[in-house]
Amino acid sequence: MNGRRLGLSSGSLPDAGAAELAAATARAGGGTVDLRTGKGHAWERDGVARGIRQVTAAGVEVAFVGCGARAGRTEIGRGARAGETEVGRGARAGETGVGRGGGAGLELPVTGHPVKVFCVPEPDPATLAGQVRAAADQGVALWVETHQGGPSCRRLAQLAEVTGIGVVVDLLGVAATGGADAATLARLAPHVRAVQVKGFRRDAGGAYRHRALRAADLEPVEALLSSGAPIRAITVESRAGTAVDDLRMLAKWEAR
């Protein structure tokens, strides 16, 4: 046993309640979920804490809880654009001051579970390091996702080395931030805590479109694992409508 869990993201089944999401994950052979707050997903309709309890009561772990904050930028005060002051409504961590559940500008949606955030394109390393420490003071491991509009994988590896932030590798996010060669993935690997997988393609207009997951899509995951990445969870986060089948395929891939 490698201790790594497979599962679904609430983003794959946004209309599923917490117990339903957990059951769908278990039926497909998974044992964990990642949960996104602030996007109207049905798992949190009775509140974040209750939703988490319902998931764990069904025997499924919570890999991490995501929010809309973007880490690494110093406070911008009253000049913030509309929609940047509340997590779940486009908030950017570090831009508006201390939130209800965190520190150093971060508003954490939960404690007791890792929290996944986004990151501004050119983060201030000192601010980011302060946010990591402030989250740790709340008992929260702070992880940042590879995401369009954020730093490249190469830059994230540099930041993780100096700030201690963990990384959630979203496969589409890797492509959208310039891709990553084998050397970059190897450098990033020690800091990767989770992976979100999905199949995707780029249409004629340059937009990314989700599709069913294929084994070839998992080559970056294989490269990370070969470099010793301490990945705790791999979740399917897809809007292709194929998430349950994707998870079954992922389980077969893992069992090779």
NUZAVEX-121950 format. One record per atom (N, C-alpha, C, O): residue in one letter; x negated, y, z. Coordinates in steps of 0.2 Angstrom, whole numbers, plus 2048, in hexadecimal, padded with zeros to 3 digits. Each point is the difference from the previous one (the first is absolute). Example, Ala and Ser with C-alpha at 12.3 -4.5 7.8 and 13.67 -1.06 7.14 Angstrom:
2
A7BE7E4827 A804806800 A7FC806800 A7FB7FF803 S8078067F9 S7FC806801 S804805803 S7FD806801 
***
This chain:
256
M7FC7FA800 M804806800 M7FC806800 M7FB801804 N8068047F8 N7FC8067FF N803806804 N7FD805801 G8097FA802 G803805804 G8048057FC G803805803 R7FD7FB7F7 R8038057FB R8077FE7FF R8027FA7FF R80280B802 R8087FF7FE R8028037FA R7FD8057FE L8077F77FF L8038037F9 L808802802 L8037FD804 G7FF8087F8 G807802801 G8038057FB G7FD8017FB L808802807 L8038057FC L800807803 L7FF801806 S8018047F6 S801807803 S8078027FF S8047FD7FC S7FE807809 S807803800 S8018037F9 S8068017FE G7F58027FF G8018037FA G8027FC7FA G8038027FB S7FC7F7806 S8027FB7FB S8087FF801 S8037FE7FB L7FF80280B L8087FF801 L802805804 L8027FF806 P7FF8077F7 P802806804 P807800803 P801803805 D8037F97F8 D8077FF803 D8017FB805 D8067FF802 A7F57FD800 A8007FB804 A7FF802807 A7FC804802 G8097FA803 G7FF802807 G7FA7FC803 G7FD7FC7FC A80180680A A7FA7FD803 A8007F8800 A7FB7FD7FE A80B801805 A8007F8800 A8007FD7F9 A7FD7FB7FF E8078087FC E8007FE7FA E7F98007FC E7FE7FB7FD L7FE80A804 L7FA8017FE L7FB7FA802 L7FD7FD7FD A80480280A A7FC7FB803 A8027F97FD A7FB7FC7FF A80B803801 A8027F97FD A7FE7FF7F9 A7FE7FB7FE A80380A7FE A7FD7FF7F9 A7F97FF800 A7FE7FC7FB T7FE807809 T7F97FF800 T7FF7F9802 T7FB7FC7FD A808801808 A7FF7FA803 A8027FA7FB A7FC7FB7FF R8098077FD R8037FB7FB R7FB7FF7FB R7FF7FB7FD A7FD80A801 A7FB8007FB A7F97FE802 A7FC8007FC G8047FE80A G7FA7FD803 G7FB805803 G7FA7FF801 G809807800 G7FC806803 G801800808 G8047FD803 G7F7807800 G801800807 G7FF807803 G7FF801806 T8018047F5 T7FF807803 T8038057FB T8027FE7FA V800808808 V8028057FC V7FD807802 V7FD800805 D8038047F6 D7FE807801 D8068047FF D8047FF7FC L7FD806809 L806804800 L7FE8077FF L7FC803803 R8088007F9 R7FF8077FE R806804803 R8067FF7FF T7F8806805 T805805803 T8018067FC T7FC8027FB G80A801806 G8018067FD G8028007F9 G8018067FD K8017F4800 K8028007F9 K8077FD7FF K8027FF7FB G80280180B G8067FD7FF G8017F9800 G8057FD7FE H7F67FF803 H8007F97FF H8057FD806 H800803805 A8037F87F9 A8067FE805 A7FD7FD806 A8047FF805 W7F67FE7FB W7FD7FD806 W800805806 W8007FE806 E8008097F9 E800804805 E806804802 E800805803 R8067F87FA R806804800 R802801808 R804804801 D7FA7F7803 D802800807 D7FA803804 D8007FF806 G7FB8047F7 G7FB802804 G7F97FC7FE G8017FA7FF V7FA809802 V7F97FD7FE V7FF7FA805 V7FE7FB7FF A803807808 A7FE7FB805 A8047FA800 A7FE7FA800 R8098077FE R8047FB800 R7FF7FB7FA R8007FA800 G7FF80A7FA G7FE7FC7FA G7FA7FB801 G8007FB7FE I7FB808806 I7FA7FC801 I8027FA804 I7FD7FA7FF R807807806 R8017FB805 R8047FA7FC R7FF7FA801 Q8068087FB Q8037FB7FC Q7FC7FC7FB Q8017FA7FF V7FA8097FE V7FB7FD7FC V7FC7FB804 V8007FA7FF T7FD808807 T7FC7FB804 T8057FB803 T7FD7FA801 A809807801 A8047FB803 A8027FB7FB A8017FA802 A7FE8077F7 A8017FB7FB A7FA7FC7FF A7FF7FC7FC G7FB805808 G7FA7FD7FF G7FB8027FB G7FC7FD7FE V805809800 V7FC8037FA V7FC806804 V803804803 E7F77FD7FB E7FC805803 E8018067FC E8028007FA V7FC806809 V7FF8067FC V7F98027FF V7FC801805 A8027FF7F5 A7F98017FE A7FE807801 A7FB801803 F8098047FC F7FF807801 F8078047FE F8047FD7FD V7FC809806 V8068047FF V7FD8067FC V7FB804802 G8087FE7F8 G7FE8057FC G804806801 G806800801 C7F78067FE C804807800 C7FD8047FA C7FB7FE7FD G808808802 G7FE8047FB G7FB805801 G7FE8047FC A7FF7FC80A A7FA805801 A7FA7FF7FC A7FF7FA7FE R7FE80B801 R7F98007FC R7FB802805 R800806802 A7FB7F67FF A7FB802805 A7FA8047FD A7FF8007FA G7FD80380A G7FA8037FE G7FF8077FF G7FB8027FE R80B802802 R8008077FF R801804806 R8047FE804 T7F88077FD T801804806 T8068047FF T8038017FB E7FF80280B E807803801 E8018067FB E7FB8047FF I80A7FC7FE I8028067FB I805805803 I8018057FD G8027F9809 G804804803 G8078027FC G8027FC7FD R80080B804 R8068027FD R8008007F9 R8058017FC G7F57FE801 G8008007F8 G8027FA7FD G8007FF7FA A8027FC80A A8017F97FD A8068017FC A805803801 R7FB7F97FA R8068007FB R8067FC803 R7FF7FC805 A8078067F9 A8067FC803 A7FF7F97FF A7FE7FD7FB G8047FF80A G8007F9800 G7FA7FD803 G7FF7FA800 E7FC80A802 E7FA7FE803 E8007FF807 E7FA7FF803 T80B802801 T800801807 T8037FA804 T800800806 E8037FB7F6 E8027FA804 E7FE7FA7FC E8018007FA V7FD7FB80A V7FE7FA7FD V8077FD7FD V805800803 G7FA7FD7F7 G8067FD7FD G8038057FB G8057FE7FC R7F9808804 R8028057FC R7FB8037FC R8008067FE G7FB7F6801 G7FA8037FC G7FB803804 G7FB8037FE A8057FC809 A7FB803804 A7F97FE7FF A7FF7FA7FD R7FC80A804 R7F97FF7FF R7FD800807 R7FF806803 A7FE7F57FF A7FD800807 A7FA804800 A7FC8017FB G80380380A G7FB805801 G8018077FD G7FC804801 E80A7FC7FC E8028077FD E804804804 E8018067FF T8037F7806 T805804804 T7FF800807 T805803804 G7F67FA7FF G800800807 G8027F9803 G8017FB7FD V7FF80480A V8017FA803 V8077FE800 V804804801 G7FD7F67FD G8077FD800 G8027FD806 G7FC800805 R80A7FD7FB R8037FD806 R7FC7FA803 R7FF7FF806 G7FE7FD7F5 G7FD7FA802 G7F97FF7FF G7FD7FB801 G80080B7FE G7F87FF7FE G7FC806803 G802803805 G7F97FF7F7 G7FC805802 G7FC8027FA G7FF7FD7FB A7FD809806 A7FC8027FA A8048017FA A7FD7FF7FB G809803806 G8048027FA G8047FA7FD G8038017FB L7FC7F9808 L8047FA7FE L8067FF804 L800800806 E8067FF7F6 E8067FD803 E8007F97FF E8027FE7FA L7FE7FE80B L8007F97FF L8077FD801 L803802805 P7FF7FA7F7 P8077FD800 P8017FB806 P8067FF802 V7F57FE7FF V8007FA805 V7F9800804 V7FB8037FE T8057FA808 T7FA7FE803 T8007F8801 T8067FD7FF G7F5800801 G7FF7F9801 G8007FC7FA G7FF7FA800 H8018097FA H7FF7FD7FA H7FB8057FC H800806801 P7FC7F77FA P7FC8057FC P8058047FC P8067FE7FE V7F8808800 V8048057FC V7FC8027FA V7FA801800 K80A7FE7FA K7FD8017FA K8028077FE K806802800 V7F58027FE V8018077FD V7FD8017F9 V7FD7FB7FE F80480A7FF F7FD8027FA F7FA805802 F7FF801806 C7FE8017F5 C7FA805801 C8008057FB C8017FF7FA V7FD807808 V7FF8067FB V7FA7FE7FB V7FC7FC802 P8048077F8 P7FB7FE7FC P7F9802802 P7FB7FC7FF E804809805 E7F9802802 E801801808 E800806802 P8007F5801 P801800808 P7FA803803 P7FA7FF7FE D807805808 D7FB802804 D7FE7FA804 D8047FE805 P7F68007FB P7FE7FA804 P800801807 P8027FB804 A7FD80A7FF A800802807 A8087FF802 A8017FE806 T8038057F6 T807800802 T8037F9800 T8047FE804 L7FA7FE7F7 L8027F97FF L7FD7FC806 L8047FC803 A7F68057FF A7FD7FC805 A804802807 A8027FC804 G80080B7FD G804802805 G8077FC801 G8027FF805 Q8018017F5 Q8067FC7FF Q8007F9802 Q8047FD803 V7F78007FB V7FF7F9801 V7FF7FF808 V8037FB803 R7F9809800 R7FF800807 R807801804 R8017FD805 A8028097F9 A807801803 A8057FB800 A8037FE804 A7FD7FE7F6 A8047FB7FF A7FE7FA805 A8047FD803 A7F68027FD A7FD7FA805 A802802807 A8017FB804 D7FF80B7FE D802802806 D8077FE802 D8027FF806 Q8028017F5 Q8077FE800 Q8017F87FF Q8067FE800 G7F57FF800 G8007F87FF G8027FE7F9 G8027FB7FE V7FC80A7FD V8027FF7F9 V7FA7FF7FB V7FB805801 A8047F67FB A7FB8007FB A8028047FA A8067FE7FE L7F7807800 L8028047FA L7FD7FD7FA L7F97FF7FF W80B8007FC W7FE7FD7FA W8028057FA W805803801 V7F77FD7FA V8028057FA V8017FB7FA V7FC7FC7FF E8088067FD E8027FC7FA E7FD8037FA E7FF8067FF T7FE7F67FC T7FE8027F9 T8078027FD T8047FC7FF H7FC80B7FF H8068027FD H7FF8067FB H7FB804801 Q8097FC7FA Q8008057FB Q7FF807803 Q805802805 G7F78037FA G7FF806803 G7FB800806 G7FF805802 G7FF7F5800 G7FB800805 G7F97FF7FE G7FF8007FA P7FD7FE80A P7F97FF7FF P7FF7FA7FC P8047FB800 S7F68057FC S7FE7FA7FC S7FE7FA805 S7FF802806 C8017F87F8 C7FD7FB804 C7F9801803 C7FE7FE805 R7FE8057F6 R7F9801802 R800805806 R7FC800805 R8088057FA R800806805 R8037FD807 R7FE801805 L8087FB7FA L8027FD806 L7FB7FB804 L800800806 A7FC7FD7F6 A7FB7FC804 A7FB804803 A7FE7FF806 Q8008077F7 Q7FC805804 Q803802806 Q7FD801806 L80A8017FA L803803805 L8017FB806 L7FF801806 A8037F87F8 A8017FB805 A7F97FF804 A8007FF806 E7FB8017F6 E7F97FF804 E7FF805805 E7FC7FF805 V8068087FA V7FE805805 V806801805 V7FF804805 T8077FA7F9 T806802805 T8037FA803 T803801805 G7FB7F97F9 G8037FA803 G8087FF7FE G8037FB803 I7FF8087F8 I8077FF7FE I8007FA7FC I7FC7FE7FC G80A7FE805 G8017FA7FC G8038017F9 G8038067FF V7FD7F67FD V8038017F9 V8057FA7FE V7FF7FB802 V8068087FC V8057FB7FC V7FF8017F9 V8028057FD V7FC7F6800 V7FF8007F8 V8077FF7FD V8027FA800 D80180B7FD D8057FF7FB D7FE7FF7F9 D7FC8047FE L8057F67FF L7FD7FF7F9 L8028067FB L7FB8027FC L80B800804 L8018057FB L7FC807802 L7FE8037FC G8027FE80B G7FC806802 G7F98007FE G7FD8057FF V8007F5801 V7F97FF7FE V8008027F8 V7FB8047FF A8097FA7FD A8008027F9 A8018077FF A7FD8047FC A8087FF808 A8028077FF A7FB805803 A8008067FE T7FB7F8806 T7FB804802 T7F97FF7FD T7FB801802 G8057FB7F8 G7FA8007FC G7FE7F9800 G7FA7FF7FC G8097FC807 G7FD7F9800 G7FA7FF805 G7FE805803 A8007F57FD A7FA7FE804 A7FD7FA7FD A8037FB7FF D7F6806800 D7FC7FB7FE D7FE7FB806 D802801805 A7FA7FA7F9 A7FF7FB805 A7FC803806 A8017FE806 A7FA8067F8 A7FC803805 A804805805 A7FF800806 T8068037F7 T804805804 T8047FB805 T801802806 L8027F97F7 L8047FC804 L7FC7FD806 L8037FF806 A7F77FF7F8 A7FC7FD805 A7FE805806 A8007FE806 R7FF8087F8 R7FF805805 R806802804 R800801806 L8067FE7F7 L806802804 L8027FA804 L804801805 A7FB7F97F9 A8027FA803 A800800808 A8057FE803 P7F5804800 P8007FF808 P806804803 P8017FF806 H8028067F7 H805805803 H8077FE7FE H805803802 V7FC7F87FA V8077FE7FD V8037FC805 V7FE7FA802 R808808800 R8047FC805 R8067FD7FE R8027FB802 A8008077F8 A8067FE7FD A8008017F8 A7FD8057FE V8077F87FF V8018017F9 V8078007FE V8047FB802 Q7FE8097FA Q8078007FD Q7FF7FE7F8 Q7FD8047FD V8067F7801 V8007FE7F9 V8068017FC V806800803 K7F98017F7 K8068007FB K7FD7FF7F9 K7FA8027FF G80B7FC7FD G7FE8007F9 G8028077FD G805803802 F7F78007F9 F8028067FD F7FC8017F9 F7FC7FC7FF R8078087FE R7FD8027F9 R8018077FF R803804804 R7FA7FF7F7 R8008077FF R8048017F9 R7FE7FD7FB D807807805 D8048017FA D7FC8057FB D7FB803802 A8087FE7F8 A7FD8047FB A7FF807803 A7FC8047FD G8087FE807 G800807803 G7FB801806 G7FF805802 G7FE7F5800 G7FB800805 G8037FF807 G7FC7FF805 A80A8007FB A8037FE807 A7FF7F9802 A8007FC7FB Y80080380B Y7FF7F9802 Y8077FD802 Y804803803 R7FD7F77FA R8067FC801 R7FF7F9803 R7FB7FD7FF H809802806 H7FF7F9804 H8037FB7FC H8058007FC R7F87FA804 R8027FA7FD R7FE7FA805 R7FD801805 A8057F97F9 A7FF7FA804 A7F87FF801 A7FC8027FB L8037FC80A L7F97FE802 L7FD7FB7FC L8037FA7FF R7F78067FF R7FC7FB7FD R7F97FE804 R7FE805803 A8007F57FC A7FA7FF803 A7FA8047FE A7FC802805 A8048017F5 A7FA8047FE A801807804 A7FA803801 D80C7FF801 D800806804 D7FC800807 D7FF805803 L8007F57FF L7FD7FF807 L7F87FF7FF L7FD7FF806 E8008037F5 E7F97FF7FF E7FD805805 E7FB7FE803 P8078087FE P7FD805805 P8017FD807 P7FB801804 V80A7FB7FE V8017FD806 V7FB7FB801 V7FC7FF805 E8037FD7F6 E7FB7FB800 E7F9803801 E7FC7FD804 A8028087F9 A7FA804801 A7FF802807 A7FA7FF802 L80B804801 L800802806 L7FE7FB805 L7FC800805 L8087FA7FA L7FF7FA805 L7F97FD7FF L7FD7FE805 S8018027F5 S7F97FD7FF S7FB805803 S7FA7FD802 S8078097FF S7FC805803 S801800808 S7FD804803 G8077F7800 G801800807 G805805803 G800801806 A8048027F6 A805804802 A8047FD806 A8037FB7FF P7FE808807 P8047FE805 P8078017FF P804803805 I7FF7FB7F6 I8078017FE I8057FC805 I7FF7FA800 R80580A803 R8057FC805 R8067FF7FC R8047FB803 A7FE8087F8 A8077FF7FD A8008027F9 A7FC8057FE I8077F77FE I8018027F9 I8088007FF I8037FB801 T7FF80B7FD T8088007FF T8018027F9 T7FD8047FC V8097FA801 V8038027FA V804806801 V805800803 E7F88057F9 E804807800 E8018027F9 E7FC8037FD S80A7FB801 S8028017F9 S8078027FF S8057FE804 R7FC8067F7 R8078017FE R8027FD7F9 R8058027FD A7F87F8802 A8017FD7FA A8077FB800 A8027FE7FB G80080180C G8057FC801 G7FE7F8800 G8057FC800 T7F5803800 T7FD7F9800 T7FC7FF807 T7FC7FB800 A805809805 A7FC7FF806 A8007F9803 A7FB7FE802 V80B7FF7FF V8007F9803 V7FC7FB7FC V7FC7FC803 D8058047F6 D7FC7FC7FC D7F9802800 D7FC7FB800 D80280B800 D7F9802801 D7FD7FD806 D7FA7FE800 L80A803806 L7FD7FD806 L7FF7F8800 L7FB7FE802 R8097FF7FA R7FF7F9800 R7FA7FE7FB R7FC7FC802 M8038087F9 M7FA8007FC M7FA801804 M7FB7FD7FF L805809805 L7FB802804 L7FE7FA805 L7FA7FF801 A80B7FE802 A7FF7FA805 A7FC7FB7FC A7FB7FC803 K8078027F7 K7FC7FB7FC K7F98027FF K7FC7FC800 W80380A7FE W7FA8037FF W7FB7FF806 W7FA7FE7FF E809804806 E7FC800807 E7FE7F8802 E7FB7FF803 A80A7FD7FB A7FF7F9802 A7FB7FC7FB A7FF7FA801 R7FE8097FA R7FC7FD7FB R7FA7FC804 R7FC7FD7FC 
***
